[in-house]
């Protein structure tokens, strides 16, 4: 005999329904967490969440930062290619680079000079005028590297893949840094103790980068391999720096590391290794 409630329905249906509702809520929260990860990389507010779910969504969004990074990297590259139909390459790069600085946090050149105390503990960030000059210089350097890769290639596919990888890996360093940093500031965007990230969670989230890395190896092994090797050395150095608890790591430091990586990666990709052939001859 089946037990029924007063309405004739099984009492187990309520628990089953609650379980389905909970699963549906979890999936919705994960979807919102992806948009929240995008929001954390965008300077303009695009979404607002209910206060009772905001903390849960924000905590889960840290895992989706690598996915959000790839999304924005692809969008920026597609925008750069599209703008070239209307303006010359150098103007297109200036337009897209300016829009990126105004609307996104995918590259923060002002954070690099402010991170010198982390890179070189004996130095300070410097005056505001020095920071401004360095910010402009680093911004133009990155744009110049974009131009060099795009103008010096027969096809757009290879340089676009390298540009996407530089942005995606640069943003990936943000959750990577969160795994190792000792966070104390509860109002911080990245180094926040309320939104931690474990190495296991980062490992699963990083699987999305595998197809992108394989594309780099396939289309441009000569440029990608040295850049990836340099990236591995930089990651090792970052771990050593972040584990040094004598330095209080802030959001500026994390964004500075992310932005510095992008420039170094593009610099290595832009090296003309033909001089090695001339030396051997």
Steps between C-alpha positions, in 0.01 A plus 500: 500500500630841407495768765317812388434840643159662534496605136574147383856572387803314625695688770821404321403725210561805713858402579559404138360834387716684752805315369416595141447860601833503681679356197333756276603779737860372499515499120355850487752616760787353296371681192477823699849430637635503144339840435632620835850391394455709186374787714813490716707553184277777364515854634138577405224331708293264287317274746353531848424202724274454796681577827416159649675318211774750423763359737450144376513609137808717556681213674422262215593757237870471587503154341360644176769767460701292246187449290413869525857587401482291182160649419623858524825417318306359205258796499787750499676319216181474293437871561855581389456304177160660436625856551769442236231506233446870573840635606868412447661247731679746727186708551296185566745392770485843664118495497467150643779558753335819622161328531666218694656741748172687543264205533698192607750383760666250267809722489591754768827674407472739795528201736845396372702794638295487821608136542872575508509449876394140438735446207791687660442523878757776547316741267180696529226575251636847427325831451169539322669665203738207457212256524309694234797504261566129551132422451494677163828336398384149589166553330670614177751215525222242508323667209828505309542127561149440367589695187828314454333159522208589273692700239783250474281195442365371170175385662306643792438163667843445655549845659138504617550168678814633669317817607210296640741275689685798648177654634351168616815388683545846648150489648557138608781629721238685707329185639841334508625776728187475715594139578830603658440848638431558869185712478396733783295775334131405491420789265756397238402392151754217469699452822187450710482235776125462436559378143780241525607254233668164545761353268262214420229742390750693290619176337150414385435856381830504309396210276327754277845633406623171351345546151636853487851387593486218245401755235806706589725195466342404168493836324813666638732260687809711435355803675272330749750255653754763619217721626344210689837409653543858615147490638584190704801675652289804578232284667764335717635842596148621581443206735818585688397866527143430610615254764718772652272613781721802570328671207129574526364417156216722378277511194743740336782246530288223349388718208858617454626141473224419252579801282877453518461141385307610190777738397778247562312229311449725198862618516626141480256424216631803311868400511649431159696179552646511151820642649571154642511363146739776395726426796507128422597576141 
